[in-house]
Amino acid sequence: MTEQFIIHLARETFFTALLVSAPVLIASAIVGLIISIFQSATSINEMTLTFVPKLIVIAIVTVIALPWIIDVLVSFTKELFNQIPNIAK
């Protein structure tokens, strides 16, 4: 196991984690921005107004993106299993 292999493995792991979490994080950020603009325009400062819509959007995005997320994770896992012979070298 070389340093180059470990760096490649760490890079792929972080990239996969970022790729899998991106849809939920982006949707949450967009909803949070829209709600904060609405709150500043109407001077409504209710905490549940930010929490509940974000929770609903995160659940919807997770359900919609779940097949793609599973596909990404399965392909990453297969790649890891294919790299097992390279670890022993």
C-alpha positions in Angstrom: 0.0 0.0 0.0 1.7 3.2 -1.2 1.1 6.7 -0.1 -0.3 7.5 -3.6 -2.9 4.8 -3.2 -3.9 6.1 0.3 -4.2 9.6 -1.1 -6.3 8.4 -4.0 -8.6 6.4 -1.7 -9.1 9.3 0.7 -9.8 11.7 -2.2 -12.4 9.3 -3.7 -14.0 8.8 -0.2 -14.3 12.6 0.4 -15.6 13.1 -3.2 -18.2 10.4 -2.8 -19.3 11.8 0.6 -19.6 15.3 -1.0 -21.5 13.9 -4.0 -24.0 12.0 -1.9 -24.7 14.9 0.5 -24.8 17.6 -2.2 -28.5 17.3 -3.2 -29.8 17.6 0.4 -27.4 20.4 1.3 -28.1 22.4 -1.8 -31.9 22.1 -1.4 -31.6 23.0 2.3 -29.5 26.1 1.6 -31.9 27.3 -1.2 -34.9 26.8 1.1 -33.1 28.6 4.0 -32.2 31.5 1.7 -35.8 31.8 0.4 -37.2 31.7 4.0 -34.7 34.2 5.3 -35.6 36.6 2.5 -39.3 36.1 3.3 -38.7 36.7 7.0 -36.7 39.8 6.5 -39.3 41.2 4.1 -42.2 40.5 6.5 -40.4 40.9 9.8 -41.7 37.5 11.0 -39.1 35.8 13.2 -40.7 32.4 13.9 -38.2 29.5 14.4 -40.7 26.9 13.2 -41.0 28.8 9.9 -37.4 27.9 9.1 -37.4 24.4 10.5 -40.5 22.8 9.1 -40.1 23.7 5.4 -36.4 22.7 5.5 -37.4 19.4 7.1 -40.1 18.8 4.4 -37.8 19.7 1.5 -35.0 17.5 2.9 -37.3 14.6 3.1 -38.6 15.1 -0.4 -35.2 15.5 -1.9 -33.9 12.5 0.0 -36.7 10.3 -1.4 -36.3 11.6 -4.9 -32.5 11.3 -4.9 -32.3 8.0 -3.0 -31.9 5.7 -6.0 -29.1 7.9 -7.4 -27.4 8.0 -3.9 -27.6 4.2 -3.6 -26.1 3.8 -7.1 -23.2 6.1 -6.2 -22.5 4.3 -2.9 -22.8 0.9 -4.5 -20.4 1.8 -7.3 -18.0 3.2 -4.7 -18.2 0.1 -2.7 -17.6 -2.1 -5.7 -14.5 0.0 -6.5 -13.3 -0.5 -3.0 -13.7 -4.2 -3.2 -11.9 -4.3 -6.5 -9.0 -2.4 -4.9 -8.5 -5.1 -2.2 -5.8 -7.0 -4.1 -3.9 -3.7 -4.4 -3.8 -3.2 -0.6 -1.8 -6.3 -0.1 1.0 -5.2 -2.4 
